[in-house]
Every structure is written in structure tokens, then in C-alpha cells.
Amino acid sequence: MKRLHRLIVLEFIQSLGWPGGAGVLLLGFALVYALAALSPAERERAASRERVERAEARLERFRSGGEALPEPPGLQLRSFHLALPAQLEATEAIDRVYEAAARQSLSLARGEYALVIDSETGLARYQILLPVRGTYPQLRVFLGDALDAVPALGLEELDLQRKQISESQLEGRIRMTLFLSRR
């Protein structure tokens, strides 16, 4: 039975000749190209349609009052400045950092502090460099607690070292920046 089908196919190909065989081959390439090129385009079209539907649904929520319009950039910047602690509240924020260290039984040695005022943005940056010594879990919890306690605090650099690989105590320095509003 297989031979019969094979013979029919071979006979059909021979009856086409080389121009017909080339045509069948080109049709095969065209079919493969169409599937390869059109399939990603169809997926992209479906994704675009989904984005449009989401945007229309969001627009309808705005119109019905179910969702508030986002603040314009100027108001967003003003809200950001109001959320930052004032420059006069810097000592309170630094006290919260030291309290987080005390909860982990870390003693922060005398640090270096520098106030940088950016007249362009209206912000003040209090750069803090603290030498630190403790175990890795202590330092990790301390940093998490300090960043949670003072949302305007940013961790810039963490440099930790062990004197010997067998020691559990790490020594190093932590560089943080406290962003302050100049109100």
C-alpha cells in the first residue's frame, strides 16, 4: 500500500516537470514564510488589542469616577517634597537610624556627616558615612530597619570585610544619603 502511494506521488511529480516542481517548492517556501512572519504579527496584534481594551476600561473608570486621574508632574513633585522630612528634622531621622542599630546591639562609631544643598531641586542631601562592626544578620536587619524607619534614607554603598574567613564579625562602612526638603 505504501509503495502505491509513493508511486502515485512520484508519478505526479514527474508529470509536473521541473517548472511545476519549482512552483510547488516556491509554494512550500511561501507557506513556511507566511507562518513564520504572520504568527508573531498576529500575537503582536492580539497584544495591541488587549492594551487598547485595558486603556478603554481605564478611561471608563476615570469617567465614572471609579479611579482618580493621576496628579500632573508639578503636583507629583510638590507631593514628593512634602513627603520628605524637613531639613530641621534631620537629627530626628538620624536618631531613628541609631535606634535601629541599638536594637541589633550594634554600636556605630563616630561617623562623618556632610550636608549638600542642591539649589536646582530645592532638596538637601545629608550624606552619612558610618563605620560599623557586627555579624552579617545583625547588619542586614539593621539596614532593613533603618530604611523602613526613615523612608527618605537611601543606601549608597556598603563595604564589609572579614579579617579572617573563620570570623563571624564583619567590619566595614555604610554610606547613606538622607534626602531632606528645604521647607
Buried (B, 14 or more C-beta within 10 A) or exposed (E): EEEEEEEEEEEEEEEEEEEEEEEEEEEEEEEEEEEEEEEEEEEEEEEEEEEEEEEEEEEEEEEEEEEEEEEEEEEEEEEEBEEBBBBEBBEEBBEBBBEBBEBBEBEBEEBEEEEEEEEEEEBBBBBBBBBBBBBEEBBEBBBEBBBEBBEBBEEEEEEBEEEEEEEEEBBBBBBBBBBBBBE
